[in-house]
Amino acid sequence: MSPASPTPPAGADAIAPLERARELAALVLAPAANTTDQADSVPREHLRALAGAGLLGIATPARYGGLGAPARVAREVLEILAGACGVTAFVQMQHATAACPLIARGDNEALKERALPRLASGERLCTVGFSHVRRPGPPMVRIEPDGDHVRLDGTVPWLTGHGLADDAVIAGTLPDGRLMYVLTPLSAGDSIEASAPLRLSAMNASATVSLTLRALRVGPEQVIATVTREQQAARDVAGLLTPAALSLGAAGAAAALLASLAERRGDAQLAGAARALEDEREAARAEVNAWADQPEAEGYAEHAVRARASCVDLGVRAAHAAVAATGGSANRLDHAAQRLFREAMLYSLTAQTRDLQAAMVQRLLGRGAGAMDRARP
Ligand SMILES: Cc1cc2nc3c(=O)[nH]c(=O)nc-3n(C[C@H](O)[C@H](O)[C@H](O)COP(=O)(O)OP(=O)(O)OC[C@H]3O[C@@H](n4cnc5c(N)ncnc54)[C@H](O)[C@@H]3O)c2cc1C
């Protein structure tokens, strides 16, 4: 990514990033959202604007040049961005609330000092490729010791932001079954080959590719951390709630769309629907914040899965309500309602674990059964 405007001073209070996110969302992202959705890639101006507002370093500790905002503020920023432009929020999430925190929580102090300030300022953009470590079966990316280096071979099935990102955090499996995370530039010659951008129903502009790694050599200075499978499972559960903000953003934008339709038509019922969805969004956010703040609490995993599933459900329902209330024009590719509906659908897959997958399916089944019970005389 090209050099960004200067990052605001670290340690700014929590309100400032939210205000900056709201301003950027209203002035830059929302007006272009339907066009961006149909583009090949997120415009670089969006990333420069995020960098200028400090939002690419939102979750990076202040001592490494970021804003060091609490996790709930980073989630609220993500929610605001997702309400304005889903695909820009998606790319911001991979950099700011996935890649940078992974490096910051890692074991390599020299790497943190070297890499994080440039990532926090937006001088370099980073993406991630690690969801494959959750898949059962033979490892998709194998990491073998190679002298004092390691060697990566295999396939990273999903990597967002190709062509925009300079670096990627990639995970693979060591011979003893532990998982290693490394930071690598994406311009690593023949060792990293990207597929053509995957054709996607939602987030097509995320420039998501799969990568083939062939004998990618990585030195100890690029190793972020090595974790056991148990530690990875704990990280997966802890990571479930961040993308809930994407669903809440879609729900908020859909409720706003309903409210504006209600005003235009003088339709009190539609206005009531918009208010009800807004109330549900507030409650869902409060639930997410309550659990995200206490990952050590008993029953955390179960509640986190439930809280995330209800946010996904709310996002899809709210967007569907916006589609239905709009009418035929909602299906036009330049209409926000169908875009929000596709984005809300995609958020059911993001950072998906097996438990979330099961909870989502059960929740959808339960909704049908509940509705039938209520309809019975
Ligand atoms: C547009 C888009 C962009 C993405 N960008 C990125 C990115 O930048 N970086 C990144 O790391 N990921 C990215 N992802 C991946 C995304 O987070 C994954 O879709 C999600 O983690 C689900 O994993 P999967 O697609 O590998 O699905 P699957 O392999 O289908 O797995 C889904 C879940 O089910 C479980 N599961 C699958 N098969 C079995 C089985 N036989 N038995 C038991 N459990 C099973 C898996 O463990 C997993 O938890 C992206 C996905 C999309 C759609």
The ligand as a Tripos MOL2 file, in Angstrom:
@<TRIPOS>MOLECULE
LIG
   53    58     1     0     0
SMALL
NO_CHARGES

@<TRIPOS>ATOM
      1 C1        -15.0920  -14.3840    0.9290 C.3       1 LIG1
      2 C2        -14.2660  -15.1120    1.9290 C.ar      1 LIG1
      3 C3        -13.0680  -14.5700    2.3230 C.ar      1 LIG1
      4 C4        -12.2660  -15.2180    3.2630 C.ar      1 LIG1
      5 N1        -11.0750  -14.6560    3.6200 N.ar      1 LIG1
      6 C5        -10.2730  -15.3120    4.4800 C.ar      1 LIG1
      7 C6         -8.9860  -14.7810    4.8070 C.ar      1 LIG1
      8 O1         -8.5840  -13.7220    4.3460 O.2       1 LIG1
      9 N2         -8.2170  -15.4870    5.6610 N.ar      1 LIG1
     10 C7         -8.6160  -16.6770    6.2020 C.ar      1 LIG1
     11 O2         -7.8690  -17.2610    6.9800 O.2       1 LIG1
     12 N3         -9.8380  -17.1780    5.9030 N.ar      1 LIG1
     13 C8        -10.6590  -16.5360    5.0620 C.ar      1 LIG1
     14 N4        -11.8870  -17.0580    4.7440 N.ar      1 LIG1
     15 C9        -12.2510  -18.3420    5.3380 C.3       1 LIG1
     16 C10       -13.3680  -18.2940    6.3060 C.3       1 LIG1
     17 O3        -13.0090  -17.7730    7.5500 O.3       1 LIG1
     18 C11       -13.8250  -19.7240    6.3070 C.3       1 LIG1
     19 O4        -14.8370  -19.7930    5.3250 O.3       1 LIG1
     20 C12       -14.3480  -20.2480    7.5510 C.3       1 LIG1
     21 O5        -13.3480  -20.3460    8.5100 O.3       1 LIG1
     22 C13       -14.9130  -21.6730    7.2510 C.3       1 LIG1
     23 O6        -13.8780  -22.5510    6.8740 O.3       1 LIG1
     24 P1        -13.8020  -23.2590    5.4610 P.3       1 LIG1
     25 O7        -14.3010  -22.4080    4.4030 O.co2     1 LIG1
     26 O8        -12.4220  -23.7320    5.3940 O.co2     1 LIG1
     27 O9        -14.9260  -24.3450    5.5760 O.3       1 LIG1
     28 P2        -14.9740  -25.8500    5.8560 P.3       1 LIG1
     29 O10       -13.7700  -26.5960    5.4860 O.co2     1 LIG1
     30 O11       -16.2160  -26.2530    5.2150 O.co2     1 LIG1
     31 O12       -15.1360  -25.8940    7.4500 O.3       1 LIG1
     32 C14       -16.1350  -25.2100    8.1660 C.3       1 LIG1
     33 C15       -16.0910  -25.6700    9.6140 C.3       1 LIG1
     34 O13       -16.5770  -26.9960    9.7230 O.3       1 LIG1
     35 C16       -15.6050  -27.8570   10.2350 C.3       1 LIG1
     36 N5        -15.5980  -29.0700    9.4090 N.ar      1 LIG1
     37 C17       -15.4610  -29.1510    8.0670 C.ar      1 LIG1
     38 N6        -15.5030  -30.4260    7.6720 N.ar      1 LIG1
     39 C18       -15.6720  -31.1790    8.7810 C.ar      1 LIG1
     40 C19       -15.7860  -32.5640    9.0230 C.ar      1 LIG1
     41 N7        -15.7120  -33.4670    8.0460 N.pl3     1 LIG1
     42 N8        -15.9160  -32.9740   10.2940 N.ar      1 LIG1
     43 C20       -15.9470  -32.0900   11.2910 C.ar      1 LIG1
     44 N9        -15.8650  -30.7460   11.1280 N.ar      1 LIG1
     45 C21       -15.7180  -30.2970    9.9100 C.ar      1 LIG1
     46 C22       -14.2850  -27.1460   10.1120 C.3       1 LIG1
     47 O14       -13.4330  -27.5200   11.1530 O.3       1 LIG1
     48 C23       -14.6660  -25.6940   10.1480 C.3       1 LIG1
     49 O15       -14.6690  -25.2170   11.4610 O.3       1 LIG1
     50 C24       -12.7050  -16.4390    3.8140 C.ar      1 LIG1
     51 C25       -13.9160  -17.0040    3.4040 C.ar      1 LIG1
     52 C26       -14.6940  -16.3580    2.4700 C.ar      1 LIG1
     53 C27       -15.9910  -17.0030    2.0650 C.3       1 LIG1
@<TRIPOS>BOND
     1     1     2 1
     2     2     3 ar
     3     2    52 ar
     4     3     4 ar
     5     4     5 ar
     6     4    50 ar
     7     5     6 ar
     8     6     7 ar
     9     6    13 1
    10     7     8 2
    11     7     9 ar
    12     9    10 ar
    13    10    11 2
    14    10    12 ar
    15    12    13 ar
    16    13    14 ar
    17    14    15 1
    18    14    50 ar
    19    15    16 1
    20    16    17 1
    21    16    18 1
    22    18    19 1
    23    18    20 1
    24    20    21 1
    25    20    22 1
    26    22    23 1
    27    23    24 1
    28    24    25 2
    29    24    26 1
    30    24    27 1
    31    27    28 1
    32    28    29 2
    33    28    30 1
    34    28    31 1
    35    31    32 1
    36    32    33 1
    37    33    34 1
    38    33    48 1
    39    34    35 1
    40    35    36 1
    41    35    46 1
    42    36    37 ar
    43    36    45 ar
    44    37    38 ar
    45    38    39 ar
    46    39    40 ar
    47    39    45 ar
    48    40    41 1
    49    40    42 ar
    50    42    43 ar
    51    43    44 ar
    52    44    45 ar
    53    46    47 1
    54    46    48 1
    55    48    49 1
    56    50    51 ar
    57    51    52 ar
    58    52    53 1
@<TRIPOS>SUBSTRUCTURE
     1 LIG1         1 GROUP 0 **** ****
